[in-house]
C-alpha cells in the first residue's frame, strides 16, 4: 500500500513543442528517404563525398531530434517520506527534504533564466514549453544551492513536500 503522503508528477512538454519536434523529425527523415529513393530509382541527386556528407548530416539531425524527444520532454517528480526525486531523461537527482531551507513558487521562466545566468550553484530541471515551477534553496556546506524545478501544479508540489516533511518529523509510534 502506498503512503498517502507520496506525490508523483509527470511534467510533459507542451503539445506545440512535441509537434515542432515531430515536424523536424518528419522533415529530416522524409528528405533523407526521398533523396535515397530518388538515387535508387533514377540518377542520384548527390554523389561521392557530397552524398556521404549529406546522408550523415540528415541522419545525425534525425537521431538528435529523436534523442531530444525522448530525453527532454518528460520530467518526473516524486516526493516520498524523506526525499524529492527528480528524473529528466538519463539524469536524476535526489534532494533530502531535510536539507531544504526554503521552497517557493518560482517566478516566470524568463526570470529564472536571467537569475541562473548571473549566479553560481544554480540548477534548472525543466522541460521545453513549461514555464511554471518551484524554487528550492538547499543547505549543503559550504555553499547553498538554488534549484528550479518545472511543475504544472507548483502549489500541490509544495504542499506534498510540506506534508512529507511534517510526516518525517513525527516519531514512528506517535499519532496525529
Rosetta blueprint (number, residue, H / E / L):
1 X L
2 X L
3 X L
4 X L
5 X L
6 X L
7 X E
8 X E
9 X E
10 X E
11 X E
12 X E
13 X L
14 X L
15 X H
16 X H
17 X H
18 X H
19 X H
20 X H
21 X H
22 X H
23 X H
24 X H
25 X H
26 X H
27 X H
28 X H
29 X H
30 X H
31 X H
32 X H
33 X H
34 X H
35 X H
36 X H
37 X H
38 X H
39 X H
40 X H
41 X H
42 X L
43 X L
44 X L
45 X L
46 X L
47 X L
48 X H
49 X H
50 X H
51 X H
52 X H
53 X H
54 X H
55 X H
56 X H
57 X H
58 X H
59 X H
60 X H
61 X H
62 X H
63 X H
64 X H
65 X H
66 X H
67 X H
68 X H
69 X H
70 X H
71 X H
72 X L
73 X L
74 X E
75 X E
76 X E
77 X E
78 X E
79 X E
80 X L
81 X L
82 X L
83 X E
84 X E
85 X E
86 X E
87 X E
88 X E
89 X L
90 X L
91 X E
92 X E
93 X E
94 X E
95 X E
96 X E
97 X H
98 X H
99 X H
100 X E
101 X E
102 X E
103 X E
104 X E
105 X E
106 X L
107 X L
108 X L
109 X H
110 X H
111 X H
112 X H
113 X H
114 X H
115 X H
116 X H
117 X H
118 X H
119 X L
120 X L
121 X L
122 X E
123 X E
124 X E
125 X E
126 X L
127 X L
128 X L
129 X L
130 X L
131 X L
132 X L
133 X E
134 X E
135 X E
136 X E
137 X E
138 X E
139 X E
140 X E
141 X L
142 X L
143 X E
144 X E
145 X E
146 X E
147 X E
148 X E
149 X E
150 X E
151 X L
152 X L
153 X L
154 X H
155 X H
156 X H
157 X H
158 X H
159 X H
160 X H
161 X H
162 X H
163 X H
164 X H
165 X H
166 X H
167 X H
168 X H
169 X H
170 X L
171 X L
172 X L
173 X L
174 X L
175 X L
176 X L
